[in-house]
Amino acid sequence: MAAFEGVPRLRSTHVGGFVLSSAPLGDYMPVEHTTMGRTIIQFDKDDLDAVGVPKFDFLGLGALSLVRRAFDMIEVATGKRPSFMQSPWACS
């Protein structure tokens, strides 16, 4: 069993996490498109930290509510509602 120490036992998707980059993420890290229509990064938080890519976790309802309220305010000010998946920085 010692051979399995430190090896991930379960790959999971962090539904409340996202990363930001000034260049397409697929240019320098593995990106996977899931059958559920999501895009996931194959790096964990430590790998992302090592390459200087910020990761944000929005698990709590309060944090998610703040994102929604920010989108509401942007829509009122500009007439357009932002979308993470349709933004120029989203993985495709």
N, C-alpha and C positions, 0 to 999 in steps of 0.2 A: 504493500500500500504506500510505502514511502515514495515510490516512483510517481504517484499522483499528487503529491503535496505541491501546492501552489498552482495547480492546473485548474482553470475554470471548470466547474461542474455543470453549470447551467448558463446558457446564453439567453439573455433576456433583453427586452426592449424597454427603455426608459421613456415612458409616455410623456413625462413632463420636462424632458431635457431638450435643449437645442444648442447648436454651436453657430458661431459667426466667423466669417472669413472674408477677406478682401478679394480672394481669388476662388474659382470653383474648387470645392473640396476634393472632388475626384481627381484633380490634377496632382495631388500629393498625398492622398490617403485612400484606403479602400472604402467604397461606398456601395451599399446594397439596396436594391429596390425590392420591397417585399410584395408578396401576393396580396396583402391588404392595402396596397397603394401608398405605403409609407416609404420614406427613405431613411436608412439608418447608416450610421458610421461604424466602421469596424474597429475603431480605437476606443479604449476605455478612457476614463477621466485622467489617469496618470499619463497615458500616451498623448492625449490632447494637450496636457500641460507641458509635456516635453517638447512639443512642436510649436507651442505658443498660440494655440487656438483656444479662445475662451469658450467655456461651456456654462450654460445657465440651466438651472433646475427650477421648474415651476410646478411643484407638486401640490402645494396647498391651494385651496380655493381662493384665499385672499390674493395670492400672487396671480392666479389666472384671472381673477376679477379685475386686477389692475391692468393687465394686458388688454382685456376687453374694453375697459374704460378708456384706455389710451387710443385704441382703434376707433371707439365712438367719437372721441374728440377730434381725431384726424379726419374722420368722415365729415363731421360738422364743418371743420375749417376748410377742407379741400373739395368736398363733394364726392370723394372716392374713399371707399373703405379698403384699408390695407389687407393683404392676404399673405400669410407666410409662404404658402405653396406657389403663389404667383409672383413673388418678389424676384427681382433680378439676382439676388444672392441665394435663392433656394436651389437645392440640387434637383436635377431633372434626369 
